[in-house]
Amino acid sequence: MQAIIISPKDKKEFVFISELLKKMEIKTKIFSEEEKEDFGLIELMKKVDRTKKVSREKIMSKLEMK
């Protein structure tokens, strides 16, 4: 089943939506700010171009420069 992510604009709206979903017996999961950031990072990682390859030497030389 698909999911819907809702971001209430304020605490009042959050409480209203939470209570409404509870009355409708709809399962909910509240995410922390960190978890929401993780979802964003996952989406960015999915969009990364993985067709290009970089050699180990090039990576190591970049790391040594720092």
PyMOL Python script that loads the backbone (N, CA, C, O; Angstrom):
from pymol import cmd

cmd.read_pdbstr("""\
ATOM      1  N   MET A   1       0.842  -1.178   0.000  1.00  0.00           N
ATOM      2  CA  MET A   1       0.000   0.000   0.000  1.00  0.00           C
ATOM      3  C   MET A   1       0.887   1.241   0.000  1.00  0.00           C
ATOM      4  O   MET A   1       1.947   1.255   0.625  1.00  0.00           O
ATOM      5  N   GLN A   2       0.460   2.250  -0.683  1.00  0.00           N
ATOM      6  CA  GLN A   2       1.203   3.504  -0.718  1.00  0.00           C
ATOM      7  C   GLN A   2       1.005   4.277   0.582  1.00  0.00           C
ATOM      8  O   GLN A   2       0.129   3.950   1.383  1.00  0.00           O
ATOM      9  N   ALA A   3       1.816   5.289   0.779  1.00  0.00           N
ATOM     10  CA  ALA A   3       1.747   6.098   1.994  1.00  0.00           C
ATOM     11  C   ALA A   3       1.612   7.570   1.632  1.00  0.00           C
ATOM     12  O   ALA A   3       1.950   7.995   0.527  1.00  0.00           O
ATOM     13  N   ILE A   4       1.112   8.328   2.585  1.00  0.00           N
ATOM     14  CA  ILE A   4       0.988   9.777   2.434  1.00  0.00           C
ATOM     15  C   ILE A   4       1.770  10.422   3.570  1.00  0.00           C
ATOM     16  O   ILE A   4       1.636  10.024   4.727  1.00  0.00           O
ATOM     17  N   ILE A   5       2.575  11.404   3.242  1.00  0.00           N
ATOM     18  CA  ILE A   5       3.285  12.163   4.268  1.00  0.00           C
ATOM     19  C   ILE A   5       2.639  13.535   4.339  1.00  0.00           C
ATOM     20  O   ILE A   5       2.528  14.230   3.329  1.00  0.00           O
ATOM     21  N   ILE A   6       2.214  13.924   5.533  1.00  0.00           N
ATOM     22  CA  ILE A   6       1.540  15.205   5.745  1.00  0.00           C
ATOM     23  C   ILE A   6       2.402  16.047   6.674  1.00  0.00           C
ATOM     24  O   ILE A   6       2.866  15.563   7.706  1.00  0.00           O
ATOM     25  N   SER A   7       2.617  17.310   6.305  1.00  0.00           N
ATOM     26  CA  SER A   7       3.383  18.227   7.148  1.00  0.00           C
ATOM     27  C   SER A   7       2.468  19.364   7.602  1.00  0.00           C
ATOM     28  O   SER A   7       2.250  20.317   6.855  1.00  0.00           O
ATOM     29  N   PRO A   8       1.937  19.271   8.811  1.00  0.00           N
ATOM     30  CA  PRO A   8       1.056  20.330   9.309  1.00  0.00           C
ATOM     31  C   PRO A   8       1.808  21.649   9.446  1.00  0.00           C
ATOM     32  O   PRO A   8       3.013  21.669   9.697  1.00  0.00           O
ATOM     33  N   LYS A   9       1.073  22.754   9.276  1.00  0.00           N
ATOM     34  CA  LYS A   9       1.719  24.072   9.328  1.00  0.00           C
ATOM     35  C   LYS A   9       2.006  24.540  10.751  1.00  0.00           C
ATOM     36  O   LYS A   9       2.884  25.377  10.960  1.00  0.00           O
ATOM     37  N   ASP A  10       1.272  24.007  11.736  1.00  0.00           N
ATOM     38  CA  ASP A  10       1.505  24.399  13.124  1.00  0.00           C
ATOM     39  C   ASP A  10       1.021  23.297  14.070  1.00  0.00           C
ATOM     40  O   ASP A  10       0.473  22.286  13.629  1.00  0.00           O
ATOM     41  N   LYS A  11       1.227  23.502  15.362  1.00  0.00           N
ATOM     42  CA  LYS A  11       0.873  22.504  16.382  1.00  0.00           C
ATOM     43  C   LYS A  11      -0.628  22.220  16.380  1.00  0.00           C
ATOM     44  O   LYS A  11      -1.046  21.070  16.510  1.00  0.00           O
ATOM     45  N   LYS A  12      -1.432  23.266  16.235  1.00  0.00           N
ATOM     46  CA  LYS A  12      -2.890  23.110  16.244  1.00  0.00           C
ATOM     47  C   LYS A  12      -3.338  22.183  15.108  1.00  0.00           C
ATOM     48  O   LYS A  12      -4.152  21.283  15.313  1.00  0.00           O
ATOM     49  N   GLU A  13      -2.802  22.412  13.928  1.00  0.00           N
ATOM     50  CA  GLU A  13      -3.145  21.574  12.781  1.00  0.00           C
ATOM     51  C   GLU A  13      -2.633  20.142  12.984  1.00  0.00           C
ATOM     52  O   GLU A  13      -3.298  19.180  12.599  1.00  0.00           O
ATOM     53  N   PHE A  14      -1.464  20.012  13.582  1.00  0.00           N
ATOM     54  CA  PHE A  14      -0.904  18.692  13.876  1.00  0.00           C
ATOM     55  C   PHE A  14      -1.845  17.890  14.775  1.00  0.00           C
ATOM     56  O   PHE A  14      -2.135  16.725  14.502  1.00  0.00           O
ATOM     57  N   VAL A  15      -2.314  18.522  15.845  1.00  0.00           N
ATOM     58  CA  VAL A  15      -3.220  17.854  16.781  1.00  0.00           C
ATOM     59  C   VAL A  15      -4.524  17.488  16.082  1.00  0.00           C
ATOM     60  O   VAL A  15      -5.027  16.377  16.251  1.00  0.00           O
ATOM     61  N   PHE A  16      -5.072  18.411  15.300  1.00  0.00           N
ATOM     62  CA  PHE A  16      -6.325  18.164  14.589  1.00  0.00           C
ATOM     63  C   PHE A  16      -6.205  16.960  13.656  1.00  0.00           C
ATOM     64  O   PHE A  16      -7.044  16.060  13.682  1.00  0.00           O
ATOM     65  N   ILE A  17      -5.170  16.950  12.846  1.00  0.00           N
ATOM     66  CA  ILE A  17      -4.980  15.854  11.886  1.00  0.00           C
ATOM     67  C   ILE A  17      -4.735  14.534  12.614  1.00  0.00           C
ATOM     68  O   ILE A  17      -5.269  13.497  12.220  1.00  0.00           O
ATOM     69  N   SER A  18      -3.939  14.571  13.664  1.00  0.00           N
ATOM     70  CA  SER A  18      -3.655  13.356  14.438  1.00  0.00           C
ATOM     71  C   SER A  18      -4.933  12.767  15.023  1.00  0.00           C
ATOM     72  O   SER A  18      -5.164  11.561  14.943  1.00  0.00           O
ATOM     73  N   GLU A  19      -5.764  13.631  15.616  1.00  0.00           N
ATOM     74  CA  GLU A  19      -7.016  13.163  16.211  1.00  0.00           C
ATOM     75  C   GLU A  19      -7.973  12.636  15.143  1.00  0.00           C
ATOM     76  O   GLU A  19      -8.642  11.624  15.351  1.00  0.00           O
ATOM     77  N   LEU A  20      -8.035  13.314  14.011  1.00  0.00           N
ATOM     78  CA  LEU A  20      -8.909  12.885  12.921  1.00  0.00           C
ATOM     79  C   LEU A  20      -8.512  11.491  12.422  1.00  0.00           C
ATOM     80  O   LEU A  20      -9.364  10.619  12.254  1.00  0.00           O
ATOM     81  N   LEU A  21      -7.233  11.295  12.190  1.00  0.00           N
ATOM     82  CA  LEU A  21      -6.754   9.999  11.712  1.00  0.00           C
ATOM     83  C   LEU A  21      -6.996   8.899  12.745  1.00  0.00           C
ATOM     84  O   LEU A  21      -7.318   7.764  12.394  1.00  0.00           O
ATOM     85  N   LYS A  22      -6.838   9.247  14.016  1.00  0.00           N
ATOM     86  CA  LYS A  22      -7.085   8.272  15.078  1.00  0.00           C
ATOM     87  C   LYS A  22      -8.559   7.864  15.091  1.00  0.00           C
ATOM     88  O   LYS A  22      -8.875   6.679  15.203  1.00  0.00           O
ATOM     89  N   LYS A  23      -9.459   8.845  14.978  1.00  0.00           N
ATOM     90  CA  LYS A  23     -10.895   8.548  14.957  1.00  0.00           C
ATOM     91  C   LYS A  23     -11.273   7.701  13.748  1.00  0.00           C
ATOM     92  O   LYS A  23     -12.194   6.887  13.816  1.00  0.00           O
ATOM     93  N   MET A  24     -10.564   7.894  12.650  1.00  0.00           N
ATOM     94  CA  MET A  24     -10.845   7.129  11.432  1.00  0.00           C
ATOM     95  C   MET A  24     -10.138   5.770  11.446  1.00  0.00           C
ATOM     96  O   MET A  24     -10.238   4.995  10.495  1.00  0.00           O
ATOM     97  N   GLU A  25      -9.425   5.498  12.536  1.00  0.00           N
ATOM     98  CA  GLU A  25      -8.669   4.257  12.716  1.00  0.00           C
ATOM     99  C   GLU A  25      -7.656   4.033  11.593  1.00  0.00           C
ATOM    100  O   GLU A  25      -7.485   2.924  11.088  1.00  0.00           O
ATOM    101  N   ILE A  26      -6.996   5.126  11.226  1.00  0.00           N
ATOM    102  CA  ILE A  26      -5.940   5.075  10.216  1.00  0.00           C
ATOM    103  C   ILE A  26      -4.601   5.057  10.942  1.00  0.00           C
ATOM    104  O   ILE A  26      -4.338   5.904  11.795  1.00  0.00           O
ATOM    105  N   LYS A  27      -3.761   4.092  10.601  1.00  0.00           N
ATOM    106  CA  LYS A  27      -2.440   3.976  11.221  1.00  0.00           C
ATOM    107  C   LYS A  27      -1.607   5.212  10.921  1.00  0.00           C
ATOM    108  O   LYS A  27      -1.623   5.730   9.804  1.00  0.00           O
ATOM    109  N   THR A  28      -0.885   5.676  11.920  1.00  0.00           N
ATOM    110  CA  THR A  28      -0.006   6.836  11.732  1.00  0.00           C
ATOM    111  C   THR A  28       1.385   6.525  12.269  1.00  0.00           C
ATOM    112  O   THR A  28       1.566   5.635  13.100  1.00  0.00           O
ATOM    113  N   LYS A  29       2.346   7.267  11.786  1.00  0.00           N
ATOM    114  CA  LYS A  29       3.729   7.187  12.269  1.00  0.00           C
ATOM    115  C   LYS A  29       4.261   8.607  12.256  1.00  0.00           C
ATOM    116  O   LYS A  29       4.249   9.262  11.214  1.00  0.00           O
ATOM    117  N   ILE A  30       4.724   9.085  13.385  1.00  0.00           N
ATOM    118  CA  ILE A  30       5.267  10.437  13.490  1.00  0.00           C
ATOM    119  C   ILE A  30       6.785  10.350  13.341  1.00  0.00           C
ATOM    120  O   ILE A  30       7.445   9.569  14.026  1.00  0.00           O
ATOM    121  N   PHE A  31       7.326  11.166  12.431  1.00  0.00           N
ATOM    122  CA  PHE A  31       8.758  11.165  12.159  1.00  0.00           C
ATOM    123  C   PHE A  31       9.430  12.370  12.799  1.00  0.00           C
ATOM    124  O   PHE A  31       8.874  13.467  12.822  1.00  0.00           O
ATOM    125  N   SER A  32      10.633  12.152  13.316  1.00  0.00           N
ATOM    126  CA  SER A  32      11.431  13.248  13.867  1.00  0.00           C
ATOM    127  C   SER A  32      12.026  14.056  12.714  1.00  0.00           C
ATOM    128  O   SER A  32      11.983  13.631  11.559  1.00  0.00           O
ATOM    129  N   GLU A  33      12.575  15.214  13.038  1.00  0.00           N
ATOM    130  CA  GLU A  33      13.232  16.043  12.016  1.00  0.00           C
ATOM    131  C   GLU A  33      14.368  15.265  11.361  1.00  0.00           C
ATOM    132  O   GLU A  33      14.563  15.341  10.148  1.00  0.00           O
ATOM    133  N   GLU A  34      15.111  14.519  12.167  1.00  0.00           N
ATOM    134  CA  GLU A  34      16.236  13.734  11.643  1.00  0.00           C
ATOM    135  C   GLU A  34      15.752  12.671  10.651  1.00  0.00           C
ATOM    136  O   GLU A  34      16.374  12.457   9.610  1.00  0.00           O
ATOM    137  N   GLU A  35      14.649  12.014  10.978  1.00  0.00           N
ATOM    138  CA  GLU A  35      14.106  10.998  10.076  1.00  0.00           C
ATOM    139  C   GLU A  35      13.627  11.624   8.768  1.00  0.00           C
ATOM    140  O   GLU A  35      13.790  11.036   7.699  1.00  0.00           O
ATOM    141  N   LYS A  36      13.039  12.812   8.854  1.00  0.00           N
ATOM    142  CA  LYS A  36      12.598  13.501   7.635  1.00  0.00           C
ATOM    143  C   LYS A  36      13.800  13.861   6.763  1.00  0.00           C
ATOM    144  O   LYS A  36      13.734  13.745   5.540  1.00  0.00           O
ATOM    145  N   GLU A  37      14.893  14.296   7.382  1.00  0.00           N
ATOM    146  CA  GLU A  37      16.114  14.594   6.631  1.00  0.00           C
ATOM    147  C   GLU A  37      16.649  13.326   5.960  1.00  0.00           C
ATOM    148  O   GLU A  37      17.113  13.363   4.820  1.00  0.00           O
ATOM    149  N   ASP A  38      16.579  12.210   6.681  1.00  0.00           N
ATOM    150  CA  ASP A  38      17.036  10.933   6.120  1.00  0.00           C
ATOM    151  C   ASP A  38      16.255  10.577   4.860  1.00  0.00           C
ATOM    152  O   ASP A  38      16.838  10.103   3.885  1.00  0.00           O
ATOM    153  N   PHE A  39      14.941  10.801   4.873  1.00  0.00           N
ATOM    154  CA  PHE A  39      14.130  10.531   3.682  1.00  0.00           C
ATOM    155  C   PHE A  39      14.598  11.388   2.513  1.00  0.00           C
ATOM    156  O   PHE A  39      14.676  10.916   1.379  1.00  0.00           O
ATOM    157  N   GLY A  40      14.909  12.653   2.797  1.00  0.00           N
ATOM    158  CA  GLY A  40      15.399  13.543   1.747  1.00  0.00           C
ATOM    159  C   GLY A  40      16.718  13.057   1.175  1.00  0.00           C
ATOM    160  O   GLY A  40      16.915  13.069  -0.040  1.00  0.00           O
ATOM    161  N   LEU A  41      17.622  12.630   2.050  1.00  0.00           N
ATOM    162  CA  LEU A  41      18.916  12.118   1.591  1.00  0.00           C
ATOM    163  C   LEU A  41      18.750  10.848   0.764  1.00  0.00           C
ATOM    164  O   LEU A  41      19.444  10.653  -0.233  1.00  0.00           O
ATOM    165  N   ILE A  42      17.838   9.998   1.178  1.00  0.00           N
ATOM    166  CA  ILE A  42      17.575   8.768   0.416  1.00  0.00           C
ATOM    167  C   ILE A  42      17.099   9.105  -0.986  1.00  0.00           C
ATOM    168  O   ILE A  42      17.539   8.494  -1.960  1.00  0.00           O
ATOM    169  N   GLU A  43      16.202  10.076  -1.091  1.00  0.00           N
ATOM    170  CA  GLU A  43      15.697  10.481  -2.406  1.00  0.00           C
ATOM    171  C   GLU A  43      16.829  11.029  -3.276  1.00  0.00           C
ATOM    172  O   GLU A  43      16.892  10.732  -4.469  1.00  0.00           O
ATOM    173  N   LEU A  44      17.725  11.831  -2.682  1.00  0.00           N
ATOM    174  CA  LEU A  44      18.865  12.359  -3.438  1.00  0.00           C
ATOM    175  C   LEU A  44      19.787  11.230  -3.888  1.00  0.00           C
ATOM    176  O   LEU A  44      20.284  11.243  -5.014  1.00  0.00           O
ATOM    177  N   MET A  45      20.014  10.261  -3.016  1.00  0.00           N
ATOM    178  CA  MET A  45      20.890   9.141  -3.358  1.00  0.00           C
ATOM    179  C   MET A  45      20.307   8.312  -4.499  1.00  0.00           C
ATOM    180  O   MET A  45      21.053   7.774  -5.317  1.00  0.00           O
ATOM    181  N   LYS A  46      18.989   8.206  -4.559  1.00  0.00           N
ATOM    182  CA  LYS A  46      18.348   7.460  -5.647  1.00  0.00           C
ATOM    183  C   LYS A  46      18.560   8.141  -6.994  1.00  0.00           C
ATOM    184  O   LYS A  46      18.575   7.478  -8.031  1.00  0.00           O
ATOM    185  N   LYS A  47      18.725   9.466  -6.981  1.00  0.00           N
ATOM    186  CA  LYS A  47      18.848  10.235  -8.221  1.00  0.00           C
ATOM    187  C   LYS A  47      20.289  10.370  -8.714  1.00  0.00           C
ATOM    188  O   LYS A  47      20.527  10.920  -9.789  1.00  0.00           O
ATOM    189  N   VAL A  48      21.247   9.871  -7.936  1.00  0.00           N
ATOM    190  CA  VAL A  48      22.664  10.007  -8.282  1.00  0.00           C
ATOM    191  C   VAL A  48      22.978   9.203  -9.544  1.00  0.00           C
ATOM    192  O   VAL A  48      22.470   8.099  -9.739  1.00  0.00           O
ATOM    193  N   ASP A  49      23.817   9.776 -10.385  1.00  0.00           N
ATOM    194  CA  ASP A  49      24.260   9.094 -11.607  1.00  0.00           C
ATOM    195  C   ASP A  49      25.305   8.048 -11.228  1.00  0.00           C
ATOM    196  O   ASP A  49      26.414   8.397 -10.824  1.00  0.00           O
ATOM    197  N   ARG A  50      24.960   6.784 -11.356  1.00  0.00           N
ATOM    198  CA  ARG A  50      25.876   5.703 -10.989  1.00  0.00           C
ATOM    199  C   ARG A  50      26.549   5.078 -12.203  1.00  0.00           C
ATOM    200  O   ARG A  50      27.154   4.011 -12.101  1.00  0.00           O
ATOM    201  N   THR A  51      26.445   5.732 -13.333  1.00  0.00           N
ATOM    202  CA  THR A  51      27.057   5.175 -14.536  1.00  0.00           C
ATOM    203  C   THR A  51      28.540   5.517 -14.618  1.00  0.00           C
ATOM    204  O   THR A  51      29.304   4.791 -15.253  1.00  0.00           O
ATOM    205  N   LYS A  52      28.953   6.598 -13.991  1.00  0.00           N
ATOM    206  CA  LYS A  52      30.360   7.008 -14.041  1.00  0.00           C
ATOM    207  C   LYS A  52      31.139   6.324 -12.923  1.00  0.00           C
ATOM    208  O   LYS A  52      30.657   6.199 -11.797  1.00  0.00           O
ATOM    209  N   LYS A  53      32.343   5.888 -13.253  1.00  0.00           N
ATOM    210  CA  LYS A  53      33.210   5.215 -12.282  1.00  0.00           C
ATOM    211  C   LYS A  53      34.409   6.103 -11.983  1.00  0.00           C
ATOM    212  O   LYS A  53      34.906   6.818 -12.854  1.00  0.00           O
ATOM    213  N   VAL A  54      34.866   6.045 -10.730  1.00  0.00           N
ATOM    214  CA  VAL A  54      36.048   6.791 -10.309  1.00  0.00           C
ATOM    215  C   VAL A  54      37.035   5.781  -9.743  1.00  0.00           C
ATOM    216  O   VAL A  54      36.662   4.884  -8.987  1.00  0.00           O
ATOM    217  N   SER A  55      38.287   5.940 -10.117  1.00  0.00           N
ATOM    218  CA  SER A  55      39.307   4.990  -9.653  1.00  0.00           C
ATOM    219  C   SER A  55      39.610   5.196  -8.168  1.00  0.00           C
ATOM    220  O   SER A  55      39.403   6.274  -7.610  1.00  0.00           O
ATOM    221  N   ARG A  56      40.097   4.144  -7.562  1.00  0.00           N
ATOM    222  CA  ARG A  56      40.481   4.199  -6.150  1.00  0.00           C
ATOM    223  C   ARG A  56      41.585   5.238  -5.943  1.00  0.00           C
ATOM    224  O   ARG A  56      41.582   5.965  -4.950  1.00  0.00           O
ATOM    225  N   GLU A  57      42.518   5.302  -6.875  1.00  0.00           N
ATOM    226  CA  GLU A  57      43.633   6.245  -6.771  1.00  0.00           C
ATOM    227  C   GLU A  57      43.135   7.693  -6.741  1.00  0.00           C
ATOM    228  O   GLU A  57      43.627   8.511  -5.964  1.00  0.00           O
ATOM    229  N   LYS A  58      42.169   7.993  -7.582  1.00  0.00           N
ATOM    230  CA  LYS A  58      41.634   9.356  -7.629  1.00  0.00           C
ATOM    231  C   LYS A  58      40.943   9.713  -6.307  1.00  0.00           C
ATOM    232  O   LYS A  58      41.096  10.825  -5.802  1.00  0.00           O
ATOM    233  N   ILE A  59      40.195   8.778  -5.762  1.00  0.00           N
ATOM    234  CA  ILE A  59      39.520   9.011  -4.481  1.00  0.00           C
ATOM    235  C   ILE A  59      40.547   9.230  -3.383  1.00  0.00           C
ATOM    236  O   ILE A  59      40.418  10.159  -2.586  1.00  0.00           O
ATOM    237  N   MET A  60      41.568   8.378  -3.337  1.00  0.00           N
ATOM    238  CA  MET A  60      42.593   8.490  -2.302  1.00  0.00           C
ATOM    239  C   MET A  60      43.369   9.792  -2.428  1.00  0.00           C
ATOM    240  O   MET A  60      43.713  10.405  -1.418  1.00  0.00           O
ATOM    241  N   SER A  61      43.649  10.224  -3.654  1.00  0.00           N
ATOM    242  CA  SER A  61      44.383  11.480  -3.829  1.00  0.00           C
ATOM    243  C   SER A  61      43.545  12.665  -3.354  1.00  0.00           C
ATOM    244  O   SER A  61      44.088  13.613  -2.786  1.00  0.00           O
ATOM    245  N   LYS A  62      42.240  12.625  -3.577  1.00  0.00           N
ATOM    246  CA  LYS A  62      41.354  13.696  -3.097  1.00  0.00           C
ATOM    247  C   LYS A  62      41.317  13.719  -1.570  1.00  0.00           C
ATOM    248  O   LYS A  62      41.320  14.788  -0.960  1.00  0.00           O
ATOM    249  N   LEU A  63      41.284  12.545  -0.961  1.00  0.00           N
ATOM    250  CA  LEU A  63      41.257  12.465   0.498  1.00  0.00           C
ATOM    251  C   LEU A  63      42.566  12.953   1.111  1.00  0.00           C
ATOM    252  O   LEU A  63      42.557  13.564   2.180  1.00  0.00           O
ATOM    253  N   GLU A  64      43.680  12.693   0.450  1.00  0.00           N
ATOM    254  CA  GLU A  64      44.985  13.115   0.957  1.00  0.00           C
ATOM    255  C   GLU A  64      45.159  14.621   0.876  1.00  0.00           C
ATOM    256  O   GLU A  64      45.931  15.188   1.649  1.00  0.00           O
ATOM    257  N   MET A  65      44.465  15.279  -0.034  1.00  0.00           N
ATOM    258  CA  MET A  65      44.591  16.728  -0.198  1.00  0.00           C
ATOM    259  C   MET A  65      44.053  17.481   1.009  1.00  0.00           C
ATOM    260  O   MET A  65      44.451  18.621   1.245  1.00  0.00           O
ATOM    261  N   LYS A  66      43.177  16.882   1.763  1.00  0.00           N
ATOM    262  CA  LYS A  66      42.534  17.585   2.887  1.00  0.00           C
ATOM    263  C   LYS A  66      43.351  17.547   4.121  1.00  0.00           C
ATOM    264  O   LYS A  66      42.946  18.093   5.147  1.00  0.00           O
TER     265      LYS A  66
END
""", "prot")
cmd.dss("prot")
cmd.show_as("cartoon", "prot")
cmd.util.cbc("prot")
cmd.orient("prot")
